[in-house]
Amino acid sequence: MQYLRGLAACAVVCFHVSEQFGGPFNVGAAGVDVFFVISGFIMWVTTAGRPADPWRFMSRRITRIVPLYWIVTLLTATGILLKPQFFYDHFLSVANFVGSLFFLPVLQDDALHPIVIQGWTLCYEMMFYLVFTLVLFVGERWRFVVLVGALVAIVALHFVLPAGYAHAFTDPVVIEFAAGVVVGRLWLQGARLSLGAALAVSGAGLLLLAAGTPFDADLPRALLWGLPAALIVAGAAFAERVRPFKPTALPTFLGDASYSIYLWHVAVGVLATGVVLRIGIPAALQPATILVATLALSAMLYLIVEKPLIGLLHPQGPKGAAKASNAAAAGAAARPAKALF
């Protein structure tokens, strides 16, 4: 899970840099779908079989997600005010600024459009956390059925509701959280695949992504990228259970830094682009230079901003999503993830 989080964040950065230069890497946006499936998996695994504490669950999710998001939103809004020409497709208004802070940004073409444009995903994350919090009040015997049923019902409403916030928040992408929950339940129940079968499942997901149609295809995102993402996550979880491995430093660090990389990369990419153009980097080298600079600076901001925030707000907090992954390999219940997206 830790490695996948890092890869997913890097894929989204690659997508945005490719888009900036008219490149073909639309499939990089599927990193978001991998995040959604992982979120469902981790939330289920870290709460099942434990005393339910809905208020603590929600408070920890808020303190984990919101402070950094607010910082990036404030700095992005400042950047838009100072250099609006550098922030293409961003929309700044008082209403959108306030709405973005509370995960109710303006709608454009029936889609959520916060100040931090990639923050639309956090709107769905927070909705999922809210649903999950409410389900924690249900007895554990019925919790899985109620949670998956609620997420399916939310998606079903999308097809009958008129355009507006309700229609936007019931987008079929919500079903990707349910897919992660299902994988997490199977994992906790001791389901097993051989190493070859698990790798084949992940490989099938990767092949489906590689063979996918462009972003504006007629297929719903939940099928186009959500299904492959679920296969990739499921295969990875069961493969690690069969063949545990010792984590290596760089992929583990990228997993830790994935939330910062995801949140900072657009604003940092604007800065990197400005520097690259100013110093006259040859056009052929600009995409790679901007990509490397964006990843490096965003990861650095994890160390400078996010990690101290975690230490301040979660002084006795869990040790990180890597422990969840290691616990999976051992066949034990995973510990709560420190830096879950």
C-alpha positions in Angstrom: 0.0 0.0 0.0 2.8 2.4 0.8 4.5 1.9 -2.5 1.3 2.2 -4.4 0.5 5.5 -2.6 3.9 6.9 -3.7 3.4 5.7 -7.3 -0.1 7.0 -7.5 1.0 10.5 -6.4 3.9 10.5 -8.9 1.5 9.3 -11.6 -0.8 12.3 -11.0 2.2 14.7 -11.2 3.3 13.1 -14.5 -0.3 13.5 -15.8 -0.3 17.3 -15.0 3.1 17.9 -16.5 2.1 15.9 -19.6 -1.1 17.9 -19.8 0.8 21.1 -19.6 2.9 20.2 -22.6 0.1 18.5 -24.6 1.4 15.0 -23.9 -0.5 11.7 -24.0 -0.2 10.6 -20.4 -3.9 11.0 -19.4 -3.8 7.6 -17.6 -1.6 9.2 -14.9 -4.8 10.7 -13.5 -5.8 7.2 -12.5 -3.5 7.6 -9.5 -6.5 9.3 -7.9 -8.6 6.1 -8.3 -5.8 4.1 -6.8 -5.9 6.5 -3.8 -9.6 6.1 -3.4 -9.4 2.3 -3.4 -6.5 2.4 -0.9 -8.5 4.7 1.3 -11.4 2.3 1.5 -9.0 -0.6 2.2 -7.1 1.2 5.0 -10.2 2.7 6.7 -11.8 -0.8 6.9 -8.7 -2.7 8.0 -7.8 -0.2 10.7 -11.2 -0.1 12.3 -12.6 -3.6 12.0 -12.5 -5.7 15.1 -11.8 -2.7 17.3 -14.0 -0.7 19.7 -15.9 1.9 17.6 -15.1 5.5 18.4 -16.7 7.6 15.7 -15.8 11.0 17.1 -12.1 10.1 17.5 -12.1 8.6 14.0 -13.5 11.8 12.4 -11.4 14.1 14.5 -8.2 12.3 13.5 -9.2 12.4 9.8 -9.9 16.1 10.0 -6.6 17.0 11.8 -4.8 14.8 9.3 -6.3 16.1 6.1 -7.5 19.7 6.8 -4.5 21.7 8.1 -2.2 21.1 5.2 -5.0 21.5 2.7 -5.9 24.9 4.2 -2.2 26.0 4.0 -2.0 25.0 0.3 -5.3 26.6 -0.4 -4.3 29.9 1.2 -0.9 29.9 -0.7 -2.5 29.0 -4.0 -5.1 31.8 -3.6 -2.3 34.2 -2.9 -0.5 33.0 -6.0 -3.6 33.5 -8.1 -4.0 37.0 -6.8 -0.4 37.9 -7.6 0.1 36.0 -10.9 -3.3 34.9 -12.2 -1.8 34.3 -15.7 0.3 31.5 -14.2 -2.7 29.6 -12.7 -4.6 28.4 -15.8 -8.1 27.0 -15.1 -8.1 28.2 -11.5 -11.1 30.1 -10.2 -10.7 32.5 -7.3 -13.6 34.2 -5.6 -14.5 34.8 -2.0 -17.3 32.2 -2.2 -15.0 29.6 -3.8 -12.2 30.3 -1.3 -14.5 29.8 1.7 -16.3 26.9 0.0 -13.0 25.2 -0.8 -11.9 25.4 2.8 -15.0 23.4 3.8 -15.0 21.1 0.9 -17.9 22.7 -0.8 -16.3 24.5 -3.7 -18.1 26.1 -6.7 -19.4 23.9 -9.4 -18.3 24.2 -13.0 -20.0 21.9 -15.5 -21.5 20.0 -12.6 -18.0 19.2 -11.3 -16.3 20.4 -8.0 -13.8 23.1 -8.7 -11.9 24.2 -5.6 -9.0 26.7 -5.4 -6.5 23.8 -5.3 -7.9 22.2 -8.4 -6.8 18.7 -7.5 -8.5 19.2 -4.2 -11.8 17.9 -5.7 -10.7 14.5 -4.6 -10.5 15.6 -1.0 -14.2 16.6 -1.2 -15.0 13.0 -1.9 -12.6 11.7 0.7 -14.2 13.9 3.4 -17.7 12.7 2.3 -16.4 9.1 2.6 -15.1 9.8 6.1 -18.4 11.3 7.1 -20.3 8.2 5.8 -17.7 6.0 7.5 -18.1 7.9 10.8 -21.9 7.4 10.8 -21.5 3.7 10.0 -19.3 3.3 13.0 -22.4 3.9 15.2 -23.8 0.6 13.7 -23.0 -2.7 15.4 -20.0 -4.4 13.9 -22.0 -7.4 12.7 -23.9 -5.1 10.2 -21.2 -2.5 9.6 -19.9 -3.9 6.3 -23.3 -4.4 4.7 -24.5 -0.9 5.8 -21.3 0.8 4.6 -21.2 -0.8 1.2 -24.9 -0.5 0.8 -24.7 3.2 1.7 -22.0 3.9 -0.9 -23.9 2.0 -3.5 -27.1 3.9 -2.7 -25.2 7.2 -3.0 -24.0 6.3 -6.5 -27.5 5.2 -7.4 -28.9 8.6 -6.5 -26.5 10.2 -9.1 -28.7 8.9 -11.9 -31.9 10.4 -10.6 -30.7 13.7 -9.1 -30.7 17.0 -11.0 -27.5 18.9 -11.6 -26.1 20.5 -8.5 -24.1 19.6 -5.4 -26.0 16.4 -4.7 -25.5 15.2 -8.2 -21.8 16.0 -8.0 -21.2 14.3 -4.7 -23.0 11.2 -5.8 -20.6 10.7 -8.8 -20.0 7.0 -9.5 -16.3 7.5 -8.5 -17.6 7.0 -4.9 -18.0 3.2 -5.6 -14.1 3.0 -5.6 -14.1 3.5 -1.8 -16.6 0.5 -1.6 -14.2 -1.6 -3.7 -11.4 -0.9 -1.3 -13.7 -1.8 1.6 -14.5 -5.1 0.0 -10.8 -5.9 -0.6 -10.1 -5.0 3.0 -12.8 -7.3 4.3 -11.6 -10.2 2.2 -8.1 -9.6 3.4 -9.1 -9.5 7.1 -11.1 -12.7 6.6 -7.9 -14.5 5.7 -8.6 -14.8 1.9 -5.5 -15.8 0.1 -4.1 -15.9 -3.5 -1.0 -17.6 -4.7 1.8 -15.2 -5.5 1.3 -15.8 -9.2 -2.4 -15.2 -9.0 -2.0 -12.0 -7.0 0.6 -10.7 -9.4 -1.7 -11.6 -12.3 -4.6 -9.6 -10.7 -2.4 -6.5 -10.4 -1.0 -7.1 -13.9 -4.5 -7.3 -15.3 -5.3 -4.0 -13.7 -2.2 -2.4 -15.2 -3.0 -3.9 -18.6 -6.5 -2.4 -18.4 -5.1 1.0 -17.6 -2.6 0.7 -20.5 -5.3 -0.3 -22.9 -7.8 2.3 -21.6 -9.3 5.0 -23.7 -8.6 8.7 -23.3 -9.9 10.6 -20.3 -12.9 12.0 -22.2 -14.1 8.5 -23.2 -17.7 7.5 -22.9 -17.0 4.9 -20.2 -17.6 6.1 -16.6 -14.4 6.7 -14.7 -15.3 4.1 -12.1 -15.1 1.5 -14.9 -12.3 3.0 -17.0 -9.9 3.5 -14.1 -11.7 2.4 -10.9 -11.9 -1.2 -11.8 -8.2 -1.4 -12.8 -7.3 0.4 -9.6 -9.2 -2.1 -7.5 -7.4 -5.0 -9.2 -4.0 -3.3 -8.7 -4.7 -2.7 -5.0 -6.1 -6.2 -4.4 -3.3 -7.9 -6.1 -0.7 -5.9 -4.2 -2.3 -6.6 -0.8 -2.6 -10.4 -1.4 0.9 -10.6 -3.0 2.5 -9.1 0.0 0.7 -11.5 2.3 2.2 -14.4 0.4 5.7 -12.9 0.0 6.6 -10.3 2.6 9.5 -8.1 1.8 11.7 -5.6 3.5 10.7 -2.0 2.5 13.3 0.1 0.8 13.9 3.7 1.6 12.9 5.7 -1.5 9.6 4.1 -2.3 8.7 4.2 1.4 9.5 7.9 1.6 7.5 8.6 -1.5 4.6 6.8 0.2 5.0 8.9 3.3 5.2 12.1 1.2 2.4 11.2 -1.2 -0.2 13.6 0.4 2.2 16.5 0.2 3.3 15.6 -3.3 -0.4 15.5 -4.3 -1.4 18.7 -2.7 1.6 20.8 -3.5 2.5 19.7 -7.0 0.3 22.1 -9.0 1.5 25.2 -7.1 5.1 24.0 -7.1 4.8 23.1 -10.7 3.8 26.7 -11.6 6.9 27.9 -9.7 9.1 25.4 -11.4 7.8 26.3 -14.8 8.5 30.0 -14.2 12.1 29.2 -13.1 12.7 26.9 -16.1 11.4 29.5 -18.5 13.4 32.3 -16.9 16.7 30.5 -17.0 16.2 29.3 -20.6 16.1 25.5 -20.3 15.8 24.1 -23.9 12.3 23.2 -24.8 13.0 19.5 -25.2 14.2 19.3 -21.6 11.5 21.4 -20.0 9.0 18.6 -19.3 11.5 16.4 -17.6 13.1 19.3 -15.7 9.7 20.5 -14.4 8.7 17.0 -13.4 11.8 16.3 -11.4 11.8 19.7 -9.8 8.1 19.4 -8.9 8.5 16.0 -7.3 11.7 17.0 -5.4 10.2 20.3 -4.1 6.9 18.8 -3.1 8.6 15.9 -1.3 10.8 18.5 0.5 7.7 20.3 1.6 6.6 17.1 3.3 9.7 17.3 5.5 9.4 21.0 6.1 5.6 21.4 6.5 3.6 18.2 6.7 5.8 16.1 8.9 6.1 18.7 11.7 2.3 19.2 11.5 1.8 15.5 12.0 4.1 15.5 15.0 2.2 18.5 16.4 -1.3 17.2 15.9 -0.6 13.5 16.4 2.2 13.3 18.9 1.4 9.7 19.8 0.2 9.0 16.3 0.7 5.7 14.4 3.9 5.0 12.6 2.7 5.2 9.0 1.0 3.4 6.2 4.1 1.2 5.8 3.2 -0.5 9.1 -0.2 -1.3 7.6 1.5 -2.9 4.7 3.9 -4.8 6.8 1.0 -6.1 9.0 -0.7 -7.2 5.8 2.3 -9.3 5.0 2.2 -10.9 8.4 -1.5 -11.6 8.2 -2.3 -9.5 11.2 -4.6 -6.5 11.5 -3.0 -3.4 10.2 -2.2 -0.4 12.3 -3.8 3.0 11.4 -2.1 4.8 8.6 -0.2 7.9 9.5 -0.3 9.6 6.1 -3.3 8.2 4.3 -4.5 10.3 1.4 
